[in-house]
Amino acid sequence: MLSFTISTVVFPIQVPVPARWRWKQVCASATAENRLAWAQQSACRDRDGELEVAVKAVQMACGLCQRVQEALLLPAGQNSGLKTSKDDRSPVTVADWAVQATVSWVLSQCFGEEHTSIIAEEDESELSSAESTPLLDLVVSSVNRCLREAPSYGLPGPERELRRTEIVELIGRCNSRGGPKGRFWVLDPVDGTLGFVRGDQYAIALALIEDGEVVLGVLGCPNYPMKKEWLNYHQRYYRLVSNLSPPAFGSWHKGCVLYARKGGGQAWMQPLHDLTQVLDLEKSARVIQVSSVSDPAGATFCEPVEKANSSHLFTEGLAHSVGVRKQPLRVYSMVKYAAVARGHAEIFMKFARAGYKEKIWDHAAGVIIIQEAGGVVTDARGSPLDFSKGVYLEGLDRGIIACSGALLHGRIIEAVDASWDSSNL
C-alpha cells in the first residue's frame, strides 16, 4: 500500500464573499455544543450562508485533490493503489471518494444531517469489501488530513479522526435522487477524472438545487492558469517549461474557485492557497464577466477532449458555419464552463452521441456561474436545462450550448437547426 505525504503550510484565511453577502462569523470550535448551535442558527439556512460554506468546502477539496494528483504523477510503481476503474472502465481515484466524504461531512455538520440531501457521482460499494481495505485506508487518511485543516477555512473540524465505517457512511449518504420538489446538493467530486489522472485539467463542482432550479454553484479548478494561453497546453508541458524558466508570480497560479448565486447578478473568483505567501483573500477575490466579443471571427469555442461522448466533427462544422476561425480549445471537465465565465472563451458546445445521457452534476454549477457572469446556457433548441427530473438532464434537446452573449448563442442555434438532419447524431 502506497502512503504519501506532501508538506503543507496552513494559513488562517477567510473565504471572501461580497460585502452584502457577508455571513455572521461562525464558530470554528470543534466542540459538539458549538457545532449544534451553529447548525441551529437561521443563518445556516440562508442562501448566502450556504454559498459561503459551499465555497469553503470546495476550497478544502481542491487542496485534497492537489495532494492526490501530485502523488498520482510520481514515477511508475510509486503510485499504485491510488486509481481504480468503474464497471464502465472509466477511472476513479482516491480523490473522488475522499472529496465526496469530505463535502458530505462539512455540509452535514454545518446544516444538520437531517436537512442535508446530496446527489453525488460515486457510491461506496467498491470500498465495502475486505479486499478494498488498502484503498479505503488511503481514502480515510486523505479525508482526515483534509478535515484537520477545516478550522483554517473557518469551518468546524471533527473532535477526532473519522473511522473507516464513518467514511463509507458519508460517501453512501450521498444517495438523493433529486426531483422537482425540495432542496438538494449536487456534487461531482472530481469532474474530468481522466484529466486528473493525466496531470491535466479537472474540477470540483458543487451546486444547490431548490424545486428544480439551481440556486447556487461553486466550481473549483485547481489547475486553471491565470493566463488564457496556458489552457492550450498540457499541464506536464507547463511544468517542464516552468522548471527551465520559473514564471513571475501571477502568470501561473495554483488554481481558482468560481462561484455565484441565483439573482446575484455577479459571479466571483478567488485563488487557491499560494503557500509561498500570506494570502489576503479579501483583496484577491474579484468579479468575473463573460467576454464582450460578439463577432464569431474573434470568438474561441471549447469542447470536450474525449470523443467517446461528444462529436468533434459536428461542433467544428457548426463553429465554421457561423464564422468561428480559431482552433477549438479542448479542455477536460467543467473547466470549459469556467473558461466561458472568465471571458477566456465565448462558446462551449457539446452534442452527445446517441444513447449518452447527461448527468446533472456535470452541468449544474457551471450553468449558474455562466448565467450570473452574463452568459447564456440552454439546450440546442434554446430551452433552459431541466434539473428537476432526477440524476439525468431528461428532455435535453440534441445538445448543450453555452455562450458569452445572446448574439452568438442565437447564431449557433440557427446553425444547429440548419444542419441537424445531416449530423447523424
PAROMI-488825 format. One record per residue (C-alpha): residue number from 1; residue in one letter; chain; x, y, z. Coordinates in Angstrom, 1 decimal. Example, Ala and Ser with C-alpha at 12.3 -4.5 7.8 and 13.67 -1.06 7.14 Angstrom:
<pts>
1|A|A|12.3|-4.5|7.8
2|S|A|13.7|-1.1|7.1
</pts>
This chain:
<pts>
1|M|A|0.0|0.0|0.0
2|L|A|1.3|3.4|-1.0
3|S|A|1.4|6.1|1.5
4|F|A|2.2|9.7|0.6
5|T|A|3.0|12.8|2.5
6|I|A|3.3|16.3|1.0
7|S|A|4.3|19.1|3.2
8|T|A|1.8|21.9|3.6
9|V|A|1.6|25.2|5.2
10|V|A|-1.8|26.3|6.5
11|F|A|-2.7|29.9|6.7
12|P|A|-5.6|31.2|8.7
13|I|A|-7.9|32.5|6.0
14|Q|A|-11.4|33.6|5.5
15|V|A|-13.1|32.9|2.1
16|P|A|-14.1|36.2|0.6
17|V|A|-17.7|36.8|-0.1
18|P|A|-19.0|40.2|-1.4
19|A|A|-19.8|42.5|1.5
20|R|A|-23.6|42.3|1.0
21|W|A|-23.3|38.5|1.3
22|R|A|-21.3|38.6|4.5
23|W|A|-22.5|35.9|6.8
24|K|A|-22.3|36.0|10.6
25|Q|A|-18.9|34.8|11.8
26|V|A|-19.2|31.1|12.5
27|C|A|-17.5|29.3|15.3
28|A|A|-14.7|27.1|14.2
29|S|A|-14.5|25.3|17.5
30|A|A|-14.8|21.5|17.3
31|T|A|-17.0|21.1|20.4
32|A|A|-20.3|19.3|19.9
33|E|A|-22.1|22.2|21.6
34|N|A|-20.8|24.8|19.3
35|R|A|-21.4|22.7|16.2
36|L|A|-25.0|22.1|17.3
37|A|A|-25.5|25.8|18.0
38|W|A|-24.1|26.7|14.6
39|A|A|-26.4|24.2|12.8
40|Q|A|-29.4|25.7|14.6
41|Q|A|-28.7|29.2|13.5
42|S|A|-31.2|30.5|11.0
43|A|A|-28.2|31.9|9.0
44|C|A|-27.2|28.4|8.1
45|R|A|-30.4|28.1|6.1
46|D|A|-29.8|31.4|4.4
47|R|A|-28.6|31.1|0.8
48|D|A|-25.7|33.5|1.4
49|G|A|-24.6|31.4|4.3
50|E|A|-25.0|28.2|2.2
51|L|A|-22.8|29.8|-0.5
52|E|A|-20.1|30.7|1.9
53|V|A|-20.0|27.2|3.3
54|A|A|-20.0|25.7|-0.2
55|V|A|-17.1|27.8|-1.3
56|K|A|-15.1|26.8|1.8
57|A|A|-15.9|23.1|1.3
58|V|A|-14.7|23.3|-2.3
59|Q|A|-11.6|25.2|-1.3
60|M|A|-10.7|22.3|1.1
61|A|A|-11.5|19.8|-1.6
62|C|A|-9.1|21.5|-4.1
63|G|A|-6.3|21.2|-1.6
64|L|A|-7.1|17.5|-1.1
65|C|A|-7.1|16.9|-4.9
66|Q|A|-3.8|18.7|-5.4
67|R|A|-2.1|16.4|-3.0
68|V|A|-3.6|13.2|-4.5
69|Q|A|-2.8|14.4|-8.1
70|E|A|0.9|15.1|-7.1
71|A|A|1.1|11.5|-5.8
72|L|A|-0.5|10.1|-8.9
73|L|A|2.2|11.8|-11.0
74|L|A|5.0|10.1|-9.2
75|P|A|7.1|7.7|-11.3
76|A|A|5.6|4.4|-12.3
77|G|A|5.4|1.9|-9.4
78|Q|A|5.2|4.6|-6.7
79|N|A|1.5|5.5|-7.1
80|S|A|-0.2|2.1|-7.0
81|G|A|-3.4|1.9|-5.2
82|L|A|-4.5|5.5|-5.9
83|K|A|-6.5|4.7|-9.0
84|T|A|-9.0|2.0|-10.0
85|S|A|-11.8|1.7|-12.6
86|K|A|-15.6|1.6|-12.5
87|D|A|-17.7|-1.1|-14.3
88|D|A|-17.7|1.1|-17.4
89|R|A|-13.9|1.3|-17.3
90|S|A|-13.8|5.0|-16.5
91|P|A|-11.2|5.9|-13.9
92|V|A|-11.9|6.7|-10.3
93|T|A|-9.3|7.7|-7.8
94|V|A|-8.8|8.1|-4.0
95|A|A|-9.7|11.8|-4.6
96|D|A|-13.2|11.0|-5.9
97|W|A|-14.2|9.2|-2.8
98|A|A|-12.3|11.4|-0.4
99|V|A|-13.8|14.6|-1.7
100|Q|A|-17.3|13.2|-1.6
101|A|A|-16.8|12.1|2.0
102|T|A|-15.3|15.5|3.0
103|V|A|-18.0|17.6|1.4
104|S|A|-20.7|15.3|2.8
105|W|A|-19.2|15.8|6.3
106|V|A|-18.9|19.5|6.0
107|L|A|-22.5|20.1|4.7
108|S|A|-24.0|17.7|7.3
109|Q|A|-22.1|19.4|10.2
110|C|A|-23.0|22.9|9.1
111|F|A|-26.6|22.4|8.2
112|G|A|-27.6|19.3|10.1
113|E|A|-27.7|15.8|8.6
114|E|A|-31.5|15.8|8.6
115|H|A|-31.5|18.9|6.4
116|T|A|-28.8|17.8|4.0
117|S|A|-29.6|15.8|0.9
118|I|A|-26.9|15.2|-1.6
119|I|A|-26.7|13.7|-5.1
120|A|A|-23.1|12.7|-5.9
121|E|A|-21.4|10.7|-8.6
122|E|A|-19.6|8.0|-6.5
123|D|A|-21.0|5.2|-4.4
124|E|A|-19.4|3.3|-1.6
125|S|A|-19.9|-0.3|-2.8
126|E|A|-16.3|-0.7|-4.1
127|L|A|-14.9|0.4|-0.7
128|S|A|-17.0|-2.0|1.3
129|S|A|-15.3|-5.3|0.5
130|A|A|-12.4|-6.7|2.6
131|E|A|-10.0|-6.7|-0.4
132|S|A|-10.6|-2.9|-0.8
133|T|A|-9.2|-2.1|2.7
134|P|A|-5.9|-0.7|1.4
135|L|A|-7.8|1.6|-1.0
136|L|A|-10.2|2.6|1.8
137|D|A|-7.3|3.3|4.1
138|L|A|-5.9|5.8|1.6
139|V|A|-9.3|7.5|1.4
140|V|A|-9.6|7.6|5.1
141|S|A|-6.2|9.2|5.6
142|S|A|-6.9|11.8|2.9
143|V|A|-10.2|12.8|4.4
144|N|A|-8.9|13.1|7.9
145|R|A|-5.9|15.2|6.8
146|C|A|-8.3|17.5|4.9
147|L|A|-10.7|17.8|7.9
148|R|A|-7.8|18.7|10.2
149|E|A|-7.4|21.8|8.1
150|A|A|-11.1|22.8|8.4
151|P|A|-10.6|25.5|11.1
152|S|A|-8.2|27.4|8.9
153|Y|A|-11.1|27.8|6.5
154|G|A|-13.4|29.0|9.2
155|L|A|-15.2|25.6|9.4
156|P|A|-15.6|23.3|12.3
157|G|A|-13.3|20.3|12.4
158|P|A|-14.1|16.9|13.9
159|E|A|-13.2|16.2|17.5
160|R|A|-11.4|13.0|16.5
161|E|A|-10.3|11.3|13.3
162|L|A|-13.1|9.6|11.4
163|R|A|-13.1|5.8|11.2
164|R|A|-13.5|3.6|8.1
165|T|A|-17.1|2.9|8.7
166|E|A|-17.9|6.6|9.1
167|I|A|-16.1|7.5|5.9
168|V|A|-18.0|4.8|4.0
169|E|A|-21.3|6.0|5.5
170|L|A|-20.5|9.6|4.5
171|I|A|-20.0|8.5|0.9
172|G|A|-23.1|6.3|0.9
173|R|A|-25.2|9.1|2.4
174|C|A|-25.0|11.0|-1.0
175|N|A|-27.8|9.0|-2.4
176|S|A|-30.6|11.5|-3.1
177|R|A|-32.5|11.0|-6.3
178|G|A|-33.4|14.7|-6.8
179|G|A|-36.6|15.7|-8.4
180|P|A|-38.9|18.7|-8.9
181|K|A|-39.5|19.5|-5.2
182|G|A|-37.3|20.2|-2.3
183|R|A|-33.7|21.1|-1.8
184|F|A|-30.6|19.0|-2.5
185|W|A|-27.0|19.5|-3.2
186|V|A|-25.3|18.2|-6.4
187|L|A|-21.7|17.2|-6.2
188|D|A|-19.2|16.0|-8.8
189|P|A|-16.2|15.3|-6.5
190|V|A|-13.7|15.1|-9.4
191|D|A|-15.1|16.1|-12.8
192|G|A|-12.8|15.1|-15.5
193|T|A|-11.1|12.2|-13.8
194|L|A|-9.2|11.3|-17.0
195|G|A|-7.7|14.7|-17.0
196|F|A|-7.0|14.4|-13.3
197|V|A|-5.0|11.1|-13.6
198|R|A|-3.1|12.6|-16.6
199|G|A|-2.0|15.6|-14.6
200|D|A|-4.3|17.9|-16.6
201|Q|A|-7.4|19.9|-16.0
202|Y|A|-10.2|18.8|-13.7
203|A|A|-12.8|20.4|-11.5
204|I|A|-14.7|20.0|-8.2
205|A|A|-18.4|21.0|-8.8
206|L|A|-21.0|21.7|-6.1
207|A|A|-24.4|23.2|-6.6
208|L|A|-27.6|23.6|-4.6
209|I|A|-30.9|22.9|-6.4
210|E|A|-34.3|24.1|-5.0
211|D|A|-37.6|23.0|-6.5
212|G|A|-35.8|22.0|-9.7
213|E|A|-33.8|25.2|-10.1
214|V|A|-30.1|25.8|-9.5
215|V|A|-29.8|28.5|-6.8
216|L|A|-26.0|28.5|-6.2
217|G|A|-22.9|26.9|-7.7
218|V|A|-19.3|26.6|-6.9
219|L|A|-16.6|25.4|-9.3
220|G|A|-13.1|24.6|-8.1
221|C|A|-10.4|24.5|-10.8
222|P|A|-7.1|23.6|-9.2
223|N|A|-5.1|23.7|-12.4
224|Y|A|-6.8|26.6|-14.1
225|P|A|-4.0|29.0|-15.0
226|M|A|-4.3|32.8|-14.7
227|K|A|-3.3|33.3|-18.3
228|K|A|-5.6|32.0|-21.0
229|E|A|-2.7|30.9|-23.2
230|W|A|-1.7|28.1|-20.9
231|L|A|-5.1|26.4|-21.3
232|N|A|-3.9|25.3|-24.7
233|Y|A|-1.0|23.3|-23.2
234|H|A|-0.9|20.1|-21.3
235|Q|A|0.0|20.6|-17.7
236|R|A|3.1|18.4|-17.9
237|Y|A|4.4|20.7|-20.7
238|Y|A|3.9|23.7|-18.4
239|R|A|5.8|22.0|-15.6
240|L|A|8.7|21.4|-17.9
241|V|A|8.8|25.0|-19.2
242|S|A|8.4|26.4|-15.7
243|N|A|11.3|24.4|-14.4
244|L|A|13.5|25.9|-17.1
245|S|A|12.2|29.4|-16.6
246|P|A|10.2|30.0|-13.5
247|P|A|7.2|32.3|-14.2
248|A|A|6.6|35.5|-12.3
249|F|A|4.0|35.3|-9.6
250|G|A|0.6|35.8|-11.1
251|S|A|1.3|34.3|-14.5
252|W|A|0.7|30.9|-13.1
253|H|A|-1.3|30.1|-10.0
254|K|A|-2.3|27.0|-8.2
255|G|A|-5.9|27.4|-9.4
256|C|A|-9.1|29.2|-8.7
257|V|A|-12.6|28.8|-7.3
258|L|A|-15.6|30.4|-9.1
259|Y|A|-19.0|30.8|-7.5
260|A|A|-22.4|32.5|-7.9
261|R|A|-25.9|32.5|-6.6
262|K|A|-29.2|32.9|-8.4
263|G|A|-30.2|36.5|-8.8
264|G|A|-26.9|37.9|-7.5
265|G|A|-26.1|39.5|-10.9
266|Q|A|-22.4|38.7|-10.5
267|A|A|-20.1|35.8|-10.4
268|W|A|-16.9|35.7|-8.4
269|M|A|-13.5|34.2|-8.5
270|Q|A|-10.8|33.7|-5.8
271|P|A|-7.5|32.0|-5.9
272|L|A|-6.5|28.9|-4.0
273|H|A|-3.8|29.0|-1.4
274|D|A|-0.4|30.3|-2.5
275|L|A|1.7|28.6|0.1
276|T|A|4.7|30.9|-0.5
277|Q|A|2.8|34.0|0.7
278|V|A|0.3|35.0|3.3
279|L|A|-2.9|35.2|1.2
280|D|A|-5.3|38.1|1.6
281|L|A|-8.5|36.7|0.1
282|E|A|-10.4|39.9|0.7
283|K|A|-8.2|41.6|-1.9
284|S|A|-7.7|38.7|-4.2
285|A|A|-11.4|37.9|-4.9
286|R|A|-12.8|39.6|-7.9
287|V|A|-15.9|39.8|-10.1
288|I|A|-15.7|37.8|-13.3
289|Q|A|-17.6|38.5|-16.5
290|V|A|-18.1|36.8|-19.8
291|S|A|-16.3|38.1|-22.9
292|S|A|-17.7|41.1|-24.8
293|V|A|-16.7|39.5|-28.1
294|S|A|-19.7|39.2|-30.4
295|D|A|-18.0|38.7|-33.8
296|P|A|-17.6|35.0|-34.4
297|A|A|-14.3|35.6|-36.2
298|G|A|-12.8|36.7|-32.9
299|A|A|-14.5|34.0|-30.8
300|T|A|-13.0|30.9|-29.2
301|F|A|-15.1|27.8|-28.7
302|C|A|-14.3|25.0|-26.4
303|E|A|-15.4|21.4|-26.4
304|P|A|-14.7|18.1|-24.5
305|V|A|-11.4|16.4|-25.0
306|E|A|-13.0|12.9|-25.1
307|K|A|-14.6|11.8|-28.4
308|A|A|-16.5|9.0|-26.7
309|N|A|-19.4|11.1|-25.7
310|S|A|-19.1|14.2|-28.0
311|S|A|-19.0|14.8|-31.7
312|H|A|-15.9|17.0|-32.5
313|L|A|-16.8|16.9|-36.2
314|F|A|-20.2|18.3|-35.7
315|T|A|-19.1|21.1|-33.3
316|E|A|-16.3|22.1|-35.6
317|G|A|-18.7|22.3|-38.5
318|L|A|-21.1|24.4|-36.6
319|A|A|-18.3|26.8|-35.5
320|H|A|-17.0|27.2|-39.0
321|S|A|-20.5|27.8|-40.4
322|V|A|-21.1|30.7|-38.0
323|G|A|-17.8|32.3|-38.8
324|V|A|-15.5|31.0|-36.0
325|R|A|-12.0|30.7|-37.4
326|K|A|-9.9|29.9|-34.3
327|Q|A|-8.8|26.4|-33.4
328|P|A|-11.1|24.8|-30.8
329|L|A|-10.0|24.8|-27.2
330|R|A|-10.3|21.2|-25.9
331|V|A|-10.3|21.1|-22.2
332|Y|A|-11.2|18.3|-19.7
333|S|A|-14.1|18.7|-17.3
334|M|A|-16.3|21.7|-16.3
335|V|A|-13.3|23.9|-16.7
336|K|A|-14.9|24.7|-20.1
337|Y|A|-17.8|26.4|-18.2
338|A|A|-15.2|28.3|-16.2
339|A|A|-13.4|29.4|-19.3
340|V|A|-16.6|31.0|-20.7
341|A|A|-17.5|32.6|-17.4
342|R|A|-14.0|34.1|-17.1
343|G|A|-14.1|35.5|-20.6
344|H|A|-11.4|33.2|-21.9
345|A|A|-13.7|31.6|-24.4
346|E|A|-17.0|32.7|-25.9
347|I|A|-18.7|29.4|-26.8
348|F|A|-19.0|25.9|-25.3
349|M|A|-20.8|23.3|-27.3
350|K|A|-21.5|19.6|-26.5
351|F|A|-23.5|17.2|-28.6
352|A|A|-23.5|13.8|-27.2
353|R|A|-23.7|10.7|-29.3
354|A|A|-26.8|8.6|-29.4
355|G|A|-27.5|6.8|-26.1
356|Y|A|-25.5|9.0|-23.8
357|K|A|-27.4|10.8|-21.1
358|E|A|-26.1|13.9|-19.4
359|K|A|-25.9|13.9|-15.6
360|I|A|-26.9|17.0|-13.7
361|W|A|-23.6|17.1|-11.6
362|D|A|-21.7|17.7|-14.9
363|H|A|-23.5|21.0|-15.5
364|A|A|-25.4|22.5|-12.6
365|A|A|-22.6|24.6|-11.0
366|G|A|-21.2|25.7|-14.4
367|V|A|-24.6|26.8|-15.7
368|I|A|-25.4|29.2|-12.9
369|I|A|-21.9|30.7|-12.9
370|I|A|-22.0|31.5|-16.6
371|Q|A|-25.5|32.9|-16.3
372|E|A|-24.7|35.2|-13.4
373|A|A|-21.5|36.3|-15.2
374|G|A|-23.7|37.5|-18.0
375|G|A|-23.8|34.5|-20.4
376|V|A|-26.5|32.2|-21.8
377|V|A|-26.8|28.4|-21.4
378|T|A|-29.6|26.4|-23.0
379|D|A|-30.1|23.2|-24.9
380|A|A|-29.8|23.2|-28.7
381|R|A|-33.4|24.3|-29.1
382|G|A|-32.9|27.3|-26.8
383|S|A|-34.7|25.9|-23.8
384|P|A|-33.3|26.1|-20.3
385|L|A|-31.7|23.0|-19.0
386|D|A|-34.1|21.0|-16.8
387|F|A|-32.6|19.9|-13.4
388|S|A|-35.9|18.7|-12.0
389|K|A|-36.0|15.2|-13.4
390|G|A|-33.5|13.4|-11.1
391|V|A|-30.0|12.4|-11.9
392|Y|A|-30.2|13.0|-15.6
393|L|A|-31.0|16.0|-17.8
394|E|A|-34.1|14.4|-19.1
395|G|A|-35.7|16.0|-22.1
396|L|A|-32.4|17.6|-23.3
397|D|A|-32.9|18.5|-26.9
398|R|A|-29.9|17.5|-29.0
399|G|A|-27.1|19.2|-27.1
400|I|A|-25.9|22.0|-24.8
401|I|A|-24.8|25.4|-25.9
402|A|A|-23.2|28.0|-23.6
403|C|A|-22.3|31.4|-25.0
404|S|A|-21.0|34.7|-23.7
405|G|A|-23.9|36.6|-25.3
406|A|A|-27.3|36.3|-26.9
407|L|A|-26.0|37.1|-30.4
408|L|A|-23.5|34.3|-30.6
409|H|A|-26.0|32.0|-29.0
410|G|A|-28.7|32.7|-31.5
411|R|A|-26.4|32.2|-34.4
412|I|A|-25.4|28.8|-33.2
413|I|A|-29.0|27.7|-32.5
414|E|A|-29.8|28.7|-36.1
415|A|A|-26.8|26.7|-37.4
416|V|A|-27.9|23.6|-35.4
417|D|A|-31.4|23.8|-36.9
418|A|A|-29.9|24.1|-40.4
419|S|A|-27.5|21.1|-40.1
420|W|A|-29.1|18.7|-37.6
421|D|A|-30.7|16.4|-40.1
422|S|A|-27.3|15.6|-41.6
423|S|A|-25.4|15.3|-38.3
424|N|A|-26.0|11.6|-37.7
425|L|A|-26.4|12.2|-34.0
</pts>
